[in-house]
Amino acid sequence: MGCELYRACGLSVSKWKPLLLTDAFLDENPGSWIQTADGNLRPSTGLCFGSRYLGGVDVRLLEILPGTSISKVRNRKAFWLAWLIDICSQHVDNRQVLFTEQAKGALKATFIDNGHLFGGPKGELSKAFIASRYLDSRIYPSVTSGQVRGFIGVAESLDVDKLWLRVQHIPTEWKKPSALRRFAESLDRLATASVLQHTLDTMVDTVQRDRNSECNNAPDRRKLPSSVLRYRVQPSTAEQRAISLPVYYPACA
């Protein structure tokens, strides 16, 4: 439902469908096994979430970008809306994204890995709002008050009935009662303008404080390689900061 919620908000996500995994397929295709810190883990048989692979012939995929490439991402403002949705949906993991290289070096962000929305796989976890932010805060561009109102408008205009209809078509074994409850709570938050405004104020101020800190410590800033493809981004260690100021600052130079 995280994927469907993102799609309903106009954000870029991969197409998906339920796939049936059999013992024969898993035995013949060990490349489909899950990579963990303790080695490969054989998935369970049965229905699984099948997300369309974004790569292909001559398609370059990136997960981490150097600072010099961030300006090439053509849908950067979508990161603000994605973070707003993640906070309202109680996402308990960092926002995961894949970047595909477009014509003339432009990059397009596609939002992936929504398995920790609505309180995690079992719908029972809670974390600080900053836990669901994309790890590199430089991806968030400066926004105007008008653009912030636009994010609020997108959230408030969601077709809730259509989303609940999609819930009915999800395999029964995927729907935990606690996750369904948190999904309903998420839709309530996304329909409440005061909650959205307060959340966005906090988000903008938090990013600006981080940006000011980076500017003050510019000589210590780490340099990332020009292109990195990683299987997994490690969880953030950032702590929650309770801030709420309705001020929108420009980015530092």
C-alpha positions in Angstrom: 0.0 0.0 0.0 3.0 2.3 0.4 3.6 1.9 -3.3 0.0 2.7 -4.1 -0.1 5.7 -1.8 3.0 7.1 -3.4 1.5 6.5 -6.9 -1.7 8.3 -5.8 0.4 11.3 -4.8 2.0 11.4 -8.3 5.4 10.1 -7.1 7.6 7.9 -9.2 7.4 4.2 -8.2 8.0 0.9 -9.9 5.1 -1.2 -11.2 4.4 -4.2 -9.1 2.3 -7.3 -8.9 2.0 -10.4 -6.6 4.2 -13.2 -7.8 4.1 -16.9 -6.8 7.4 -18.3 -5.6 7.7 -22.1 -5.8 10.3 -24.4 -4.3 11.4 -25.4 -7.8 12.0 -21.7 -8.8 14.0 -20.9 -5.6 16.2 -24.0 -6.0 16.9 -23.2 -9.6 17.5 -19.4 -9.0 19.7 -18.8 -6.0 20.2 -15.3 -7.2 16.7 -14.5 -6.0 17.6 -15.3 -2.4 17.8 -12.4 0.1 21.2 -11.0 1.0 21.7 -10.6 4.7 24.6 -9.8 7.0 24.7 -13.5 7.9 24.7 -14.7 4.3 22.0 -15.6 1.7 18.5 -16.3 3.1 16.2 -18.5 1.2 12.8 -16.8 0.8 9.6 -18.5 1.8 7.4 -20.0 -0.9 4.1 -18.5 -1.7 2.9 -15.0 -2.9 5.6 -12.3 -2.8 5.7 -8.6 -3.7 7.2 -8.4 -7.2 8.7 -5.0 -8.1 9.7 -4.3 -11.7 13.5 -4.0 -12.1 14.5 -0.5 -13.2 17.7 -1.4 -14.9 18.2 -2.7 -18.4 20.6 -2.5 -21.4 22.6 0.7 -21.2 20.6 1.9 -18.2 22.8 3.2 -15.4 21.4 2.8 -11.8 22.7 4.8 -8.8 21.8 4.7 -5.2 24.2 7.3 -3.7 25.1 10.5 -5.5 28.1 12.9 -5.0 27.1 16.4 -4.2 28.0 17.6 -7.8 25.3 15.3 -9.2 22.4 16.2 -6.9 21.5 19.2 -9.1 21.0 16.8 -12.0 18.1 15.1 -10.3 15.1 16.6 -12.1 12.4 15.6 -9.6 14.1 16.8 -6.4 11.1 18.6 -5.0 9.3 15.2 -4.9 11.6 14.3 -2.0 9.8 16.8 0.2 6.4 15.2 -0.6 7.8 11.7 -0.2 9.2 12.6 3.3 5.8 14.2 4.3 4.0 11.0 3.3 6.6 8.8 5.1 6.2 10.8 8.3 2.4 10.7 8.2 2.6 7.0 7.4 5.0 6.1 10.2 7.8 4.9 8.0 10.5 3.5 10.3 13.3 3.2 7.9 15.3 5.6 5.7 13.8 6.6 2.4 15.2 4.4 -0.3 15.7 5.7 -3.8 17.2 4.6 -7.1 18.4 7.1 -9.7 18.3 6.3 -13.4 20.4 8.2 -15.8 18.4 10.1 -18.5 19.4 12.0 -21.6 22.2 14.5 -21.3 23.2 13.2 -17.8 19.9 14.1 -16.1 18.8 11.8 -13.3 15.3 10.6 -12.3 14.6 9.4 -8.8 12.3 6.4 -8.3 11.1 5.7 -4.8 11.5 2.1 -3.7 11.4 -0.3 -0.7 8.2 0.7 1.2 8.2 -2.4 3.4 8.6 -0.4 6.6 5.7 2.0 6.2 2.8 1.8 8.6 4.9 0.8 11.5 7.1 -1.8 9.8 6.4 -5.3 8.5 4.3 -6.1 11.6 2.8 -2.7 12.0 4.1 -2.2 15.6 7.2 0.0 15.4 7.6 3.7 16.0 10.6 6.0 15.4 11.4 9.7 15.3 10.2 11.6 12.2 13.7 12.1 10.9 14.3 8.3 10.6 12.4 8.3 7.3 14.4 11.1 5.7 16.7 10.4 2.7 20.2 10.1 4.2 21.7 12.9 2.2 19.8 16.1 3.2 21.3 18.0 0.2 18.8 16.3 -2.0 16.1 18.6 -0.6 16.0 21.9 -2.5 14.8 25.2 -1.1 11.0 25.5 -1.2 8.7 28.5 -1.3 5.5 28.8 0.8 3.5 28.3 -2.3 5.2 25.0 -3.0 4.6 23.9 0.6 0.9 24.7 0.1 1.1 22.6 -3.1 2.4 19.6 -1.1 -0.5 20.0 1.4 -3.0 20.2 -1.5 -1.7 16.9 -3.0 -2.1 15.1 0.3 -5.6 16.6 1.0 -6.9 15.6 -2.4 -6.1 11.9 -2.1 -8.9 9.6 -3.3 -9.3 7.7 0.0 -12.0 5.4 -1.3 -9.9 4.3 -4.2 -7.0 3.6 -1.9 -9.2 1.4 0.4 -10.4 -0.4 -2.7 -6.8 -1.3 -3.5 -6.4 -2.6 0.1 -9.2 -5.1 -0.6 -7.2 -6.5 -3.6 -4.1 -7.2 -1.6 -3.5 -10.8 -0.5 -5.1 -11.5 2.8 -1.9 -12.8 4.4 -0.1 -9.5 3.7 -2.6 -7.5 5.8 -1.8 -7.3 9.5 -4.5 -5.7 11.6 -2.0 -3.3 13.2 -0.8 -2.2 9.8 -4.3 -1.7 8.5 -5.0 0.5 11.6 -1.9 2.5 11.0 -2.8 2.9 7.3 -6.1 4.4 8.4 -4.3 6.7 10.8 -2.0 7.8 8.0 -4.9 8.8 5.8 -6.4 10.8 8.6 -3.1 12.7 9.0 -2.8 13.3 5.3 -6.3 14.8 5.3 -5.6 17.3 8.1 -4.2 20.6 7.0 -2.9 21.7 10.4 -1.0 18.4 10.9 0.5 18.7 7.4 1.6 22.3 7.9 3.1 21.6 11.3 5.0 18.6 9.9 6.3 20.6 6.8 7.4 23.5 9.0 9.5 21.0 11.1 10.9 19.3 8.1 12.0 22.5 6.4 13.6 23.9 9.6 15.4 20.6 10.3 17.0 20.5 6.8 18.0 24.1 7.0 19.7 23.6 10.4 21.6 20.7 9.0 22.5 22.7 5.9 23.8 25.6 8.0 25.9 23.2 10.1 27.4 21.7 6.9 28.2 25.2 5.6 30.0 26.0 8.9 32.0 22.8 8.7 32.7 22.8 4.9 36.3 21.7 5.2 35.3 18.5 7.0 32.7 17.5 4.4 33.2 14.0 3.0 33.6 13.5 -0.7 31.7 10.6 -2.3 32.9 8.8 -5.4 31.4 10.0 -8.7 29.2 6.9 -8.9 28.2 4.3 -6.4 25.8 1.4 -6.7 25.0 -0.2 -3.3 22.7 -3.0 -2.4 21.5 -1.3 0.8 21.8 2.1 2.6 22.5 1.7 6.3 20.0 3.1 8.8 20.3 6.7 9.9 21.7 7.5 13.4 20.2 11.0 13.4 18.2 11.8 16.4 14.8 13.6 16.5 14.8 17.3 17.0 11.6 18.9 18.1 11.4 22.0 16.0 8.4 23.9 14.5 9.0 27.3 13.0 7.0 28.4 9.9 10.0 29.9 8.2 11.4 28.8 4.8 15.1 29.6 4.4 17.1 29.7 1.2 19.8 27.1 0.7 23.3 28.1 1.6 25.8 28.6 -1.2 
